[in-house]
Amino acid sequence: MKQKYMLYRILSLCLIMLSSISVSAQQSTGFLTAKEKLPLLKNIRSLTDLQSAKEFIEKELDFQAIENTSLWKDYIQYWVAFYVRPDISSETFAKEFVPIIKHTIDRINKDYPKTAIHISNDLIELFDEYGLDNAAASITAYAIYAIDVPENEYSVVASRILTASRLEKGGIAPPLAGVNDTFYRNTIIVFYDTGCGNCEWQMEQLADTYKELTHNGYRIISISADRNQEIFESKSKDHPWPDKLCDYEGFEGKNFKNYGVISTPVFYLTDSEGCVKGKYARIDNMILNKTIKTRK
């Protein structure tokens, strides 16, 4: 039995190694193909060349193979440039390009969802330059949550997803209405809703670890979506931290809008510079991912 087990372990390890080699080879091939094709993108001489270049990027390019290489930025910029024309408005540009971006995200998202989000993040930065917030929100909502909203129409949900996505890139945490100061160093900012079972569980966990967190230099600010003052006060009295906010406007409150909150619970963690370090759905995710570190 012991020999059979050892043979099984060896076979399993061999299969894992072969799988890794296969993936590496595929990535290498994808990178070499992208490198070979790049000069063609730089020398578009006809509409046929332009169409061929578009089709390669949208249907064949292995984005995952060029991720974190110098080719990535080149391909993103050329892709956008292929759809920018002096004879069309920004809205027409978005109407033509955004559906194509979504189809490309679909292709990549099957195997590499993180790469698809990376594409989305880089594209929305370029869309910001054109002032196309609705289009940027449409792309972000689709890449992260597969929510499909029109590219030239305002969507509350998509707009908030875009706001949250921008914050996660490490921007300064926005000022919170109801707090005297506007700079939140090493702070856990939590949004919750009383009556939400998971929210209440997470808040209990947060309360249980409060002493340890404050001992390690962290501050907690909680923002409730409650609309009833009596309910808010009856529940929040069990929270040991002093900064407990509620404007009784639910998800329409200013703080919920400024932090792009569309569901609860949500934990934002800031660093020593007051920048957003991460966004989480559970307090233990911050601890397990070693995002919250013990500081002496």
C-alpha positions in Angstrom: 0.0 0.0 0.0 2.8 2.3 0.9 4.6 1.7 -2.5 1.3 2.4 -4.4 0.8 5.6 -2.5 4.4 6.7 -3.3 3.8 5.9 -7.0 0.6 7.9 -7.0 2.4 10.9 -5.4 5.2 10.7 -8.0 2.7 10.5 -10.8 0.7 13.4 -9.5 3.8 15.6 -9.2 4.8 14.7 -12.7 1.4 15.7 -14.0 1.7 19.0 -12.2 5.1 19.7 -13.6 4.0 18.8 -17.2 1.0 21.1 -16.7 3.3 24.0 -15.6 5.6 23.4 -18.6 2.7 23.4 -20.9 1.4 26.7 -19.5 4.8 28.3 -19.6 5.3 27.2 -23.2 1.9 28.6 -24.2 2.7 31.9 -22.5 6.1 32.0 -24.3 4.5 31.3 -27.6 1.9 34.0 -27.0 4.6 36.5 -26.1 6.7 35.8 -29.1 3.6 36.0 -31.4 2.7 39.4 -29.9 6.3 40.6 -30.2 6.4 39.5 -33.9 3.1 41.2 -34.7 3.8 44.6 -33.0 5.8 46.1 -35.9 2.8 45.5 -38.1 0.6 47.6 -35.8 3.1 50.4 -36.1 2.9 50.4 -39.9 -0.7 50.5 -40.8 -0.9 51.4 -44.5 -4.5 50.5 -45.5 -8.0 49.8 -44.1 -7.2 46.1 -44.6 -4.1 46.4 -42.4 -6.2 48.2 -39.8 -8.9 45.6 -39.7 -6.3 42.8 -39.5 -4.6 44.5 -36.6 -7.9 45.0 -34.7 -8.9 41.3 -35.2 -5.5 40.1 -33.9 -5.9 42.1 -30.7 -9.5 41.3 -30.1 -9.6 37.7 -31.2 -6.1 36.3 -30.9 -3.7 38.3 -28.7 -2.7 36.4 -25.6 -3.0 39.3 -23.1 -2.0 37.1 -20.2 1.3 36.3 -21.9 2.2 40.0 -22.3 1.0 41.1 -19.0 3.7 42.8 -16.9 5.9 43.2 -20.0 6.8 46.2 -22.1 4.4 45.0 -24.9 1.3 45.5 -22.7 1.3 49.3 -22.8 2.0 49.3 -26.5 -0.9 47.0 -27.3 -3.4 48.9 -25.1 -2.4 52.3 -26.6 -2.5 51.1 -30.2 -5.9 49.3 -29.6 -7.4 52.6 -28.4 -5.7 54.6 -31.2 -7.3 52.3 -33.8 -10.8 53.5 -32.8 -10.0 57.2 -32.3 -10.9 59.3 -35.4 -11.0 63.0 -35.8 -14.4 62.8 -37.6 -16.3 61.2 -34.7 -17.5 62.5 -31.3 -16.3 61.0 -28.0 -19.8 59.5 -27.6 -19.6 57.7 -31.0 -16.1 56.5 -30.1 -17.5 55.0 -26.9 -20.5 53.4 -28.7 -18.2 51.7 -31.2 -15.4 50.7 -28.9 -17.0 49.7 -25.6 -19.0 46.7 -27.0 -15.7 45.4 -28.6 -13.9 45.8 -25.3 -16.6 43.7 -23.6 -16.4 40.9 -26.2 -12.6 40.9 -25.6 -13.1 40.8 -21.9 -15.4 37.8 -22.3 -12.7 35.9 -24.2 -10.0 36.6 -21.6 -12.2 36.3 -18.5 -12.8 32.6 -19.1 -9.2 31.7 -18.1 -7.7 34.9 -16.8 -10.2 37.0 -14.9 -7.5 39.1 -13.2 -6.0 39.9 -16.6 -9.4 41.0 -17.8 -9.7 43.4 -14.9 -6.2 44.7 -15.6 -7.3 45.5 -19.2 -10.3 47.3 -17.8 -8.3 49.4 -15.4 -5.8 50.5 -18.0 -8.5 51.3 -20.6 -10.6 53.4 -18.2 -7.6 55.6 -17.5 -7.5 56.4 -21.2 -11.3 56.9 -21.2 -10.9 59.4 -18.4 -8.7 61.5 -20.6 -11.7 61.8 -23.0 -14.1 62.6 -20.1 -16.1 59.5 -20.8 -17.1 58.6 -17.2 -20.2 56.6 -18.3 -18.2 54.5 -20.7 -15.5 53.9 -18.1 -18.1 52.9 -15.6 -19.7 50.5 -18.1 -16.4 48.8 -18.8 -15.6 48.4 -15.1 -19.0 47.1 -14.1 -18.8 44.5 -16.9 -15.2 43.4 -16.1 -15.7 43.0 -12.3 -19.3 42.0 -11.9 -20.5 41.1 -15.5 -23.1 43.9 -15.2 -23.9 45.1 -18.7 -25.0 48.7 -18.8 -25.1 51.1 -21.8 -21.8 53.0 -22.5 -23.4 56.4 -23.0 -25.9 56.4 -20.2 -25.4 57.1 -16.5 -25.8 54.1 -14.2 -25.8 54.5 -10.4 -24.5 51.0 -9.8 -21.8 51.1 -12.5 -20.7 54.6 -11.4 -20.2 53.3 -7.8 -18.3 50.3 -9.0 -16.0 52.7 -10.9 -15.6 54.8 -7.8 -14.6 51.8 -5.7 -12.3 50.6 -8.4 -10.5 53.9 -8.5 -10.1 53.9 -4.7 -8.6 50.4 -4.7 -5.8 51.7 -6.9 -4.4 53.4 -3.8 -5.9 56.9 -3.8 -6.3 59.0 -0.6 -9.4 57.9 1.3 -12.2 60.5 0.8 -13.3 62.7 3.7 -16.1 61.1 5.7 -19.2 63.2 6.5 -19.7 63.1 10.3 -16.0 62.8 11.3 -14.1 65.9 12.4 -10.8 65.0 10.7 -10.3 64.2 7.0 -7.1 62.2 7.1 -7.4 58.5 8.0 -4.0 56.9 8.7 -4.0 53.1 9.4 -7.8 53.0 9.5 -10.4 50.4 8.9 -13.5 52.0 7.4 -16.4 49.6 7.4 -19.8 50.0 5.8 -22.6 47.8 7.1 -26.4 47.5 7.3 -28.1 46.3 10.5 -30.4 43.4 9.7 -27.9 41.9 7.2 -26.8 38.7 8.8 -23.3 38.7 7.4 -22.9 42.3 8.4 -23.8 41.7 12.0 -21.5 38.7 12.1 -18.6 40.7 10.7 -19.3 43.6 13.1 -19.1 41.1 16.0 -15.8 39.8 14.7 -14.5 43.4 14.4 -15.6 44.2 18.0 -13.9 41.0 19.3 -10.6 42.1 17.7 -10.9 45.8 18.5 -8.5 45.8 21.4 -5.8 43.9 19.4 -6.3 46.2 16.4 -6.1 49.4 18.4 -3.0 48.0 20.3 -1.4 47.6 16.9 -2.2 51.2 15.9 -5.4 50.8 13.9 -8.4 53.1 14.0 -12.0 51.9 13.2 -14.7 54.1 11.6 -18.0 52.4 10.9 -20.8 53.8 8.7 -24.3 52.3 8.9 -26.9 52.1 6.2 -29.7 52.2 8.8 -32.6 54.5 8.2 -34.0 54.2 11.7 -32.2 56.0 14.6 -33.5 53.6 17.3 -32.3 50.6 15.4 -28.9 52.1 14.7 -28.4 53.2 18.3 -29.6 49.9 19.8 -27.0 48.0 17.7 -24.1 50.4 17.6 -23.9 50.7 21.4 -22.2 47.3 21.3 -19.4 48.6 19.1 -16.5 49.7 21.3 -14.9 52.2 18.9 -15.9 55.9 19.1 -16.4 56.7 15.4 -19.8 55.4 14.6 -21.6 57.2 11.8 -25.1 57.1 10.4 -27.0 59.8 8.4 -30.2 57.7 8.1 -30.2 58.0 4.3 -29.3 54.3 3.7 -27.2 53.6 0.6 -28.0 57.1 -0.7 -25.9 58.6 2.0 -22.9 60.8 1.0 -20.3 58.4 2.5 -21.8 55.4 0.7 -21.7 57.3 -2.6 -18.1 58.7 -2.1 -16.8 55.2 -1.4 -18.7 53.5 -4.2 -20.6 51.1 -1.9 -23.3 49.0 -3.6 -23.5 46.2 -1.0 -22.5 45.5 2.5 -20.4 44.7 4.4 -17.4 46.5 2.9 -14.1 47.1 4.6 -11.6 49.7 3.3 -8.1 49.7 4.9 -5.8 52.7 4.7 -2.1 52.8 5.1 0.2 55.1 7.1 -0.2 57.8 4.3 -4.0 57.7 4.4 -4.2 55.9 1.1 -6.5 53.0 0.4 -4.5 49.8 0.7 -7.3 47.4 0.0 -11.1 46.6 -0.1 -12.5 43.5 1.6 -15.8 41.8 2.3 -14.6 40.2 5.5 -12.4 41.3 8.4 -10.6 37.9 8.4 -9.6 38.4 4.7 -7.4 41.4 5.8 -5.8 39.3 8.6 -5.4 36.1 6.5 -3.9 38.1 3.6 -1.5 39.7 6.2 -2.8 43.1 5.1 -3.1 44.1 8.7 0.3 43.7 10.2 1.3 43.8 13.9 3.3 47.0 14.4 5.6 47.4 17.4 
